[in-house]
Amino acid sequence: MIDKNSVVNSLRGVLDPEIGISIVDLNMVRNVSIEGSHVKVTIALTVAHCPLAKTLQTDVEKALKKSDEIKSVTVETTAMSKTELNDLRTSLQSRAAQPPPG
């Protein structure tokens, strides 16, 4: 059965094309709705009208369609607010300051 957790887990492998970090870890996945075998996902972009938005949409669709249960995917995009961008910047800076695991 398709549920929000399985959808989010499928999206963990989708990386932001600019930052190279999972869109789930970047808190870009905003809304997941499931109607039967159709999944609708809203992704918050770091920049409105980002030139790589289409790439990201395609990556999200591919990741979700790997599931046999998901027959169709709609990806909508929105833009992060200034507050969300500031939080993301802070998060990325603290991540960069940490030594790599190993």
Secondary structure as GFF3:
##gff-version 3
##sequence-region A 1 102
A	DSSP	alpha_helix	4	11	.	.	.	ID=ss1
A	DSSP	beta_strand	29	35	.	.	.	ID=ss2
A	DSSP	beta_strand	38	45	.	.	.	ID=ss3
A	DSSP	alpha_helix	53	65	.	.	.	ID=ss4
A	DSSP	beta_strand	72	79	.	.	.	ID=ss5
A	DSSP	alpha_helix	82	97	.	.	.	ID=ss6
###
